[in-house]
Amino acid sequence: MLLDFCSVNATTHAVFGVAALAGAGAALGVEPSPYAYPAAVAAAWLPDIDNPRSRLGNGLSRLKSPVLNAATRPLSWALRTISFVLARTVGHRTLTHSLLGGALFALLVSPLRELLPGLWLALVAGYASHIFADALNTRGVPLLWPVGRPFRLLPGGVRSGGAAELAIAAGTAVVAGYLLSVAHPEIPGLL
């Protein structure tokens, strides 16, 4: 059951990451490159690295291909180490789910802004989408961590893994699909 819960949550964050990048691209009048969308998904999973059971927190070593497992092992170990340290020092849904965490992440990836602006936009939009999505749920997010109470966008919030989360994710996917079809008119023709 826990695996199903994590999969739904990871999928919801992936959808929000793609939607955030597509929306940011539309708002800024830029057309994100196709490579930017997987980066937005990875960045949308990144705030949960403080949870060792999350998509990135448990590393990448459980891939189906032994060759990919060997190639990603160093990154997998690094992700697990970071997850362990964050979980033990600040805990889940603290620093990485706050404005401070978002600002630190944006600062960390800021060299990409001039080099690869599309990738930078994807990473920042994806990370921000995670905080936004978690602000919709019952626990909210500690925007002003380490002080203040959790912030929720909806009174009471939406239960993670429930039908309401699925409905919100589906609605977000529709909006993302529309924005993608506007930004990349060739996509509907490919389907």
Beta strands, then each sheet from edge to edge (+ up, - down):
end
